[in-house]
Amino acid sequence: MGKPKKKSDLSRAELMMMTIADVIKQLVEAHEEGKDINLNKVKTKTSAKYGLEAQPRLVDIIAAVPPQYRRALVPKLKAKPIRTASGIAVVAVMCKPHRCPHISFTGNICVYCPGGPDSDFEYSTQSYTGYEPTSMRAIRARYDPYLQTRHRAEQLKQLGHSVDKVEFIVMGGTFMALPEEYRDYFIRNLHDALSGHTSNNVAEAVRYSERSNTKCVGITIETRPDYCLKRHLSDMLGYGCTRLEIGVQSVYEDVARDTNRGHTVRAVCESFHLSKDAGFKVVAHMMPDLPNVGMERDVEQFIVSIPFIPRATCDRAINISSSGQVCRVSRVLTVIQPGTYEVFDLAPAPSGHPSMHSLKP
């Protein structure tokens, strides 16, 4: 039997395996003794002990935990536990890149829209640059809904999360503006990715998804007010959609016009009315610091929208009067990110866009 190798003779892969084994040994000992342990400190100290510059990945540590200790240790090793704290794993997916639906009758996209086939980020979807985590996962999967779902669910599993219940968020611009055939294909593959069944239509995919070990408990779809009419709502109910994220952006008619939004504020009101009547949960997307809107007008429009802002959103201090009423302005200011107005004041204004000529200097 040969002599054991010295550390200097071991390959990096062998040293990494020894490091992972040592980390798990310390975690098991701490668990049996009922002690709390700082995983980051353990990884740093153990990696230095074996002369490694890089620390072992959390995925590799979780995969190497002995079966008899998995129930006790994996919850402690789980990355970003808030992701599934409610018991539901959120899986964000993106539809294929497509042009803005109102470009045919307004002549251009919204002035603030960064991506899409006609932009510098031509392989990104309309509302994104392609550098967001969800965008990069979608690009790697070539926007295949089945692969996006399977890869993300497997990734969450490897990080220690339960994926028994999944909620989809369909991102990537106005999903309901895409052809019906593509929409059916996309939604069908989302459900099939959970059930493992190959369905012929959406209804069949939903039926099998309801009986699978990994169940789809909800779908959120991004849309615009002008693509939130009765026929669109009917289709989305058939998909299993439970929540709508409607792009409002501004409650001012002049701002909607100057930013080339392509719909009126009245259309926003109608879309909310129809969506709530159809039983959907509704999320409004608002955008501060648009052209012709300063902080004062933004605060004013958010005060108008205050009934839609949940208390849980306000993670900073809120002033409450003696009568128990929330101070409206303080509550609005907790929603607007610090530095919002300074960032865009330093950025150069877009030029050459038709709708920018009417804006005030």
Contacts in CASP RR format, 6 or more apart in sequence:
PFRMAT RR
TARGET T0000
AUTHOR 0000-0000-0000
METHOD contacts of the structure
MODEL  1
MGKPKKKSDLSRAELMMMTIADVIKQLVEAHEEGKDINLNKVKTKTSAKY
GLEAQPRLVDIIAAVPPQYRRALVPKLKAKPIRTASGIAVVAVMCKPHRC
PHISFTGNICVYCPGGPDSDFEYSTQSYTGYEPTSMRAIRARYDPYLQTR
HRAEQLKQLGHSVDKVEFIVMGGTFMALPEEYRDYFIRNLHDALSGHTSN
NVAEAVRYSERSNTKCVGITIETRPDYCLKRHLSDMLGYGCTRLEIGVQS
VYEDVARDTNRGHTVRAVCESFHLSKDAGFKVVAHMMPDLPNVGMERDVE
QFIVSIPFIPRATCDRAINISSSGQVCRVSRVLTVIQPGTYEVFDLAPAP
SGHPSMHSLKP
5 14 0 8 1.000
7 15 0 8 1.000
7 50 0 8 1.000
7 51 0 8 1.000
10 18 0 8 1.000
12 52 0 8 1.000
15 50 0 8 1.000
15 51 0 8 1.000
15 52 0 8 1.000
16 52 0 8 1.000
16 56 0 8 1.000
16 60 0 8 1.000
18 50 0 8 1.000
19 46 0 8 1.000
19 47 0 8 1.000
19 49 0 8 1.000
19 50 0 8 1.000
19 52 0 8 1.000
19 56 0 8 1.000
20 56 0 8 1.000
20 60 0 8 1.000
20 61 0 8 1.000
20 64 0 8 1.000
21 64 0 8 1.000
22 46 0 8 1.000
22 49 0 8 1.000
22 50 0 8 1.000
23 39 0 8 1.000
23 42 0 8 1.000
23 43 0 8 1.000
23 46 0 8 1.000
23 56 0 8 1.000
23 61 0 8 1.000
24 61 0 8 1.000
24 64 0 8 1.000
24 65 0 8 1.000
24 66 0 8 1.000
24 73 0 8 1.000
26 37 0 8 1.000
26 42 0 8 1.000
26 46 0 8 1.000
27 37 0 8 1.000
27 39 0 8 1.000
27 42 0 8 1.000
27 65 0 8 1.000
27 69 0 8 1.000
27 73 0 8 1.000
27 76 0 8 1.000
27 77 0 8 1.000
28 66 0 8 1.000
28 69 0 8 1.000
28 73 0 8 1.000
30 36 0 8 1.000
30 37 0 8 1.000
31 69 0 8 1.000
31 72 0 8 1.000
31 73 0 8 1.000
39 76 0 8 1.000
39 77 0 8 1.000
43 55 0 8 1.000
43 56 0 8 1.000
43 61 0 8 1.000
44 55 0 8 1.000
47 53 0 8 1.000
47 54 0 8 1.000
47 55 0 8 1.000
47 56 0 8 1.000
58 77 0 8 1.000
58 79 0 8 1.000
58 159 0 8 1.000
59 158 0 8 1.000
59 159 0 8 1.000
61 77 0 8 1.000
62 74 0 8 1.000
62 77 0 8 1.000
62 158 0 8 1.000
62 159 0 8 1.000
62 160 0 8 1.000
63 158 0 8 1.000
65 73 0 8 1.000
65 74 0 8 1.000
65 77 0 8 1.000
74 160 0 8 1.000
75 81 0 8 1.000
75 160 0 8 1.000
77 160 0 8 1.000
78 159 0 8 1.000
78 160 0 8 1.000
78 161 0 8 1.000
79 159 0 8 1.000
79 160 0 8 1.000
80 159 0 8 1.000
83 89 0 8 1.000
83 90 0 8 1.000
83 156 0 8 1.000
83 161 0 8 1.000
84 156 0 8 1.000
84 161 0 8 1.000
84 162 0 8 1.000
87 162 0 8 1.000
87 164 0 8 1.000
87 165 0 8 1.000
88 165 0 8 1.000
88 166 0 8 1.000
88 167 0 8 1.000
88 217 0 8 1.000
89 153 0 8 1.000
89 156 0 8 1.000
89 161 0 8 1.000
89 162 0 8 1.000
89 163 0 8 1.000
89 165 0 8 1.000
89 166 0 8 1.000
89 167 0 8 1.000
90 166 0 8 1.000
90 167 0 8 1.000
90 169 0 8 1.000
91 148 0 8 1.000
91 149 0 8 1.000
91 152 0 8 1.000
91 153 0 8 1.000
91 156 0 8 1.000
91 166 0 8 1.000
91 167 0 8 1.000
91 168 0 8 1.000
91 169 0 8 1.000
92 134 0 8 1.000
92 152 0 8 1.000
92 168 0 8 1.000
92 169 0 8 1.000
92 171 0 8 1.000
93 134 0 8 1.000
93 138 0 8 1.000
93 145 0 8 1.000
93 148 0 8 1.000
93 149 0 8 1.000
93 152 0 8 1.000
93 168 0 8 1.000
93 169 0 8 1.000
93 170 0 8 1.000
93 171 0 8 1.000
93 190 0 8 1.000
94 125 0 8 1.000
94 128 0 8 1.000
94 134 0 8 1.000
94 135 0 8 1.000
94 138 0 8 1.000
94 143 0 8 1.000
94 148 0 8 1.000
94 170 0 8 1.000
94 171 0 8 1.000
94 172 0 8 1.000
95 125 0 8 1.000
95 143 0 8 1.000
95 145 0 8 1.000
95 170 0 8 1.000
95 171 0 8 1.000
95 172 0 8 1.000
95 173 0 8 1.000
95 175 0 8 1.000
95 178 0 8 1.000
95 182 0 8 1.000
95 186 0 8 1.000
96 125 0 8 1.000
96 143 0 8 1.000
96 178 0 8 1.000
96 182 0 8 1.000
97 116 0 8 1.000
97 117 0 8 1.000
97 122 0 8 1.000
97 123 0 8 1.000
97 124 0 8 1.000
97 125 0 8 1.000
97 126 0 8 1.000
97 143 0 8 1.000
98 116 0 8 1.000
98 117 0 8 1.000
98 125 0 8 1.000
98 126 0 8 1.000
98 173 0 8 1.000
98 177 0 8 1.000
98 178 0 8 1.000
99 116 0 8 1.000
99 117 0 8 1.000
99 118 0 8 1.000
99 126 0 8 1.000
100 109 0 8 1.000
100 110 0 8 1.000
100 113 0 8 1.000
100 116 0 8 1.000
100 126 0 8 1.000
100 174 0 8 1.000
101 174 0 8 1.000
101 177 0 8 1.000
101 224 0 8 1.000
101 226 0 8 1.000
101 227 0 8 1.000
102 109 0 8 1.000
102 224 0 8 1.000
102 226 0 8 1.000
102 262 0 8 1.000
102 263 0 8 1.000
103 109 0 8 1.000
105 262 0 8 1.000
106 260 0 8 1.000
106 262 0 8 1.000
107 260 0 8 1.000
107 354 0 8 1.000
108 260 0 8 1.000
108 353 0 8 1.000
108 354 0 8 1.000
108 355 0 8 1.000
109 118 0 8 1.000
109 126 0 8 1.000
109 260 0 8 1.000
110 249 0 8 1.000
110 259 0 8 1.000
110 260 0 8 1.000
110 261 0 8 1.000
110 262 0 8 1.000
111 258 0 8 1.000
111 259 0 8 1.000
111 260 0 8 1.000
111 291 0 8 1.000
111 350 0 8 1.000
111 353 0 8 1.000
111 355 0 8 1.000
111 356 0 8 1.000
112 259 0 8 1.000
112 287 0 8 1.000
112 290 0 8 1.000
113 119 0 8 1.000
113 126 0 8 1.000
113 127 0 8 1.000
114 121 0 8 1.000
114 124 0 8 1.000
114 127 0 8 1.000
114 128 0 8 1.000
114 129 0 8 1.000
115 121 0 8 1.000
115 122 0 8 1.000
115 124 0 8 1.000
115 125 0 8 1.000
115 126 0 8 1.000
115 127 0 8 1.000
115 128 0 8 1.000
115 129 0 8 1.000
115 130 0 8 1.000
116 122 0 8 1.000
116 124 0 8 1.000
116 125 0 8 1.000
116 126 0 8 1.000
121 128 0 8 1.000
121 129 0 8 1.000
121 130 0 8 1.000
123 130 0 8 1.000
123 139 0 8 1.000
124 130 0 8 1.000
124 135 0 8 1.000
124 139 0 8 1.000
125 135 0 8 1.000
125 138 0 8 1.000
125 171 0 8 1.000
125 172 0 8 1.000
125 173 0 8 1.000
126 172 0 8 1.000
126 173 0 8 1.000
126 174 0 8 1.000
127 171 0 8 1.000
127 172 0 8 1.000
127 173 0 8 1.000
127 222 0 8 1.000
128 134 0 8 1.000
128 135 0 8 1.000
128 171 0 8 1.000
128 172 0 8 1.000
128 173 0 8 1.000
129 135 0 8 1.000
130 136 0 8 1.000
130 139 0 8 1.000
134 171 0 8 1.000
137 148 0 8 1.000
137 151 0 8 1.000
137 152 0 8 1.000
138 148 0 8 1.000
140 151 0 8 1.000
141 147 0 8 1.000
141 148 0 8 1.000
141 151 0 8 1.000
144 189 0 8 1.000
145 185 0 8 1.000
145 186 0 8 1.000
145 187 0 8 1.000
145 189 0 8 1.000
145 190 0 8 1.000
145 193 0 8 1.000
146 189 0 8 1.000
146 190 0 8 1.000
146 192 0 8 1.000
146 193 0 8 1.000
149 168 0 8 1.000
149 189 0 8 1.000
149 190 0 8 1.000
149 193 0 8 1.000
149 194 0 8 1.000
150 193 0 8 1.000
153 163 0 8 1.000
153 166 0 8 1.000
153 193 0 8 1.000
153 194 0 8 1.000
153 214 0 8 1.000
156 163 0 8 1.000
157 163 0 8 1.000
163 214 0 8 1.000
164 213 0 8 1.000
164 214 0 8 1.000
164 215 0 8 1.000
165 214 0 8 1.000
165 215 0 8 1.000
165 217 0 8 1.000
166 194 0 8 1.000
166 214 0 8 1.000
166 215 0 8 1.000
166 216 0 8 1.000
166 217 0 8 1.000
166 218 0 8 1.000
167 216 0 8 1.000
167 217 0 8 1.000
167 218 0 8 1.000
167 219 0 8 1.000
167 220 0 8 1.000
168 190 0 8 1.000
168 216 0 8 1.000
168 218 0 8 1.000
168 219 0 8 1.000
168 220 0 8 1.000
169 219 0 8 1.000
169 220 0 8 1.000
169 222 0 8 1.000
169 245 0 8 1.000
170 186 0 8 1.000
170 190 0 8 1.000
170 219 0 8 1.000
170 220 0 8 1.000
170 221 0 8 1.000
170 222 0 8 1.000
171 222 0 8 1.000
172 222 0 8 1.000
173 222 0 8 1.000
174 222 0 8 1.000
174 223 0 8 1.000
174 224 0 8 1.000
174 227 0 8 1.000
175 183 0 8 1.000
175 186 0 8 1.000
175 221 0 8 1.000
175 222 0 8 1.000
175 223 0 8 1.000
176 183 0 8 1.000
176 221 0 8 1.000
176 223 0 8 1.000
176 227 0 8 1.000
176 228 0 8 1.000
176 232 0 8 1.000
176 235 0 8 1.000
176 236 0 8 1.000
177 224 0 8 1.000
177 227 0 8 1.000
178 186 0 8 1.000
180 235 0 8 1.000
183 235 0 8 1.000
183 239 0 8 1.000
184 201 0 8 1.000
184 202 0 8 1.000
187 202 0 8 1.000
187 205 0 8 1.000
187 219 0 8 1.000
187 239 0 8 1.000
187 240 0 8 1.000
188 199 0 8 1.000
188 201 0 8 1.000
188 202 0 8 1.000
188 205 0 8 1.000
189 205 0 8 1.000
190 205 0 8 1.000
190 216 0 8 1.000
190 219 0 8 1.000
191 199 0 8 1.000
191 202 0 8 1.000
191 205 0 8 1.000
191 206 0 8 1.000
191 208 0 8 1.000
191 209 0 8 1.000
191 216 0 8 1.000
192 198 0 8 1.000
192 199 0 8 1.000
192 205 0 8 1.000
192 208 0 8 1.000
192 209 0 8 1.000
194 209 0 8 1.000
194 212 0 8 1.000
194 214 0 8 1.000
194 215 0 8 1.000
194 216 0 8 1.000
195 205 0 8 1.000
195 208 0 8 1.000
195 209 0 8 1.000
195 211 0 8 1.000
195 212 0 8 1.000
195 214 0 8 1.000
196 208 0 8 1.000
196 212 0 8 1.000
197 204 0 8 1.000
197 205 0 8 1.000
197 208 0 8 1.000
197 212 0 8 1.000
199 205 0 8 1.000
199 208 0 8 1.000
202 238 0 8 1.000
202 239 0 8 1.000
203 238 0 8 1.000
206 216 0 8 1.000
206 238 0 8 1.000
206 239 0 8 1.000
206 240 0 8 1.000
209 215 0 8 1.000
209 216 0 8 1.000
210 216 0 8 1.000
216 240 0 8 1.000
218 240 0 8 1.000
218 241 0 8 1.000
218 242 0 8 1.000
218 243 0 8 1.000
219 239 0 8 1.000
219 240 0 8 1.000
219 241 0 8 1.000
219 242 0 8 1.000
219 243 0 8 1.000
220 241 0 8 1.000
220 242 0 8 1.000
220 243 0 8 1.000
220 244 0 8 1.000
220 245 0 8 1.000
220 283 0 8 1.000
221 236 0 8 1.000
221 239 0 8 1.000
221 241 0 8 1.000
221 243 0 8 1.000
221 244 0 8 1.000
221 245 0 8 1.000
222 245 0 8 1.000
222 247 0 8 1.000
222 285 0 8 1.000
223 232 0 8 1.000
223 244 0 8 1.000
223 245 0 8 1.000
223 246 0 8 1.000
223 247 0 8 1.000
224 246 0 8 1.000
224 247 0 8 1.000
224 263 0 8 1.000
225 246 0 8 1.000
225 247 0 8 1.000
225 248 0 8 1.000
225 263 0 8 1.000
225 267 0 8 1.000
225 268 0 8 1.000
225 270 0 8 1.000
225 271 0 8 1.000
226 262 0 8 1.000
226 263 0 8 1.000
226 267 0 8 1.000
226 271 0 8 1.000
228 244 0 8 1.000
228 246 0 8 1.000
228 271 0 8 1.000
228 274 0 8 1.000
228 275 0 8 1.000
229 271 0 8 1.000
229 274 0 8 1.000
230 274 0 8 1.000
233 274 0 8 1.000
233 275 0 8 1.000
233 278 0 8 1.000
233 280 0 8 1.000
236 244 0 8 1.000
236 280 0 8 1.000
237 278 0 8 1.000
241 280 0 8 1.000
242 280 0 8 1.000
242 281 0 8 1.000
243 280 0 8 1.000
243 281 0 8 1.000
243 282 0 8 1.000
243 283 0 8 1.000
244 275 0 8 1.000
244 280 0 8 1.000
244 281 0 8 1.000
244 282 0 8 1.000
244 283 0 8 1.000
245 283 0 8 1.000
245 285 0 8 1.000
246 268 0 8 1.000
246 271 0 8 1.000
246 272 0 8 1.000
246 275 0 8 1.000
246 282 0 8 1.000
246 283 0 8 1.000
246 284 0 8 1.000
246 285 0 8 1.000
247 284 0 8 1.000
247 285 0 8 1.000
248 268 0 8 1.000
248 284 0 8 1.000
248 285 0 8 1.000
248 286 0 8 1.000
249 255 0 8 1.000
249 256 0 8 1.000
249 259 0 8 1.000
249 261 0 8 1.000
249 285 0 8 1.000
249 286 0 8 1.000
249 287 0 8 1.000
249 290 0 8 1.000
250 256 0 8 1.000
250 259 0 8 1.000
250 261 0 8 1.000
250 286 0 8 1.000
250 287 0 8 1.000
250 290 0 8 1.000
250 293 0 8 1.000
250 301 0 8 1.000
251 265 0 8 1.000
251 268 0 8 1.000
251 301 0 8 1.000
251 304 0 8 1.000
251 305 0 8 1.000
252 265 0 8 1.000
252 292 0 8 1.000
252 293 0 8 1.000
252 297 0 8 1.000
252 301 0 8 1.000
253 264 0 8 1.000
253 265 0 8 1.000
254 292 0 8 1.000
255 261 0 8 1.000
255 290 0 8 1.000
255 291 0 8 1.000
255 292 0 8 1.000
255 293 0 8 1.000
256 262 0 8 1.000
256 263 0 8 1.000
256 264 0 8 1.000
256 265 0 8 1.000
257 355 0 8 1.000
258 291 0 8 1.000
258 292 0 8 1.000
258 355 0 8 1.000
258 358 0 8 1.000
258 359 0 8 1.000
259 290 0 8 1.000
259 291 0 8 1.000
259 355 0 8 1.000
260 353 0 8 1.000
260 354 0 8 1.000
260 355 0 8 1.000
272 282 0 8 1.000
272 284 0 8 1.000
275 282 0 8 1.000
276 282 0 8 1.000
284 305 0 8 1.000
284 308 0 8 1.000
286 301 0 8 1.000
286 302 0 8 1.000
286 305 0 8 1.000
288 298 0 8 1.000
288 336 0 8 1.000
288 340 0 8 1.000
288 341 0 8 1.000
289 295 0 8 1.000
289 298 0 8 1.000
289 340 0 8 1.000
289 341 0 8 1.000
289 344 0 8 1.000
291 356 0 8 1.000
291 359 0 8 1.000
292 359 0 8 1.000
292 360 0 8 1.000
293 301 0 8 1.000
294 341 0 8 1.000
295 341 0 8 1.000
298 336 0 8 1.000
299 329 0 8 1.000
299 332 0 8 1.000
299 333 0 8 1.000
302 309 0 8 1.000
302 332 0 8 1.000
302 335 0 8 1.000
302 336 0 8 1.000
303 328 0 8 1.000
303 329 0 8 1.000
303 332 0 8 1.000
306 328 0 8 1.000
306 331 0 8 1.000
306 332 0 8 1.000
309 331 0 8 1.000
309 332 0 8 1.000
309 335 0 8 1.000
311 326 0 8 1.000
313 334 0 8 1.000
313 335 0 8 1.000
314 331 0 8 1.000
314 334 0 8 1.000
314 335 0 8 1.000
315 334 0 8 1.000
316 334 0 8 1.000
317 330 0 8 1.000
317 334 0 8 1.000
318 326 0 8 1.000
318 327 0 8 1.000
318 330 0 8 1.000
318 331 0 8 1.000
318 334 0 8 1.000
319 326 0 8 1.000
319 327 0 8 1.000
319 330 0 8 1.000
320 326 0 8 1.000
320 327 0 8 1.000
321 327 0 8 1.000
349 356 0 8 1.000
350 356 0 8 1.000
END
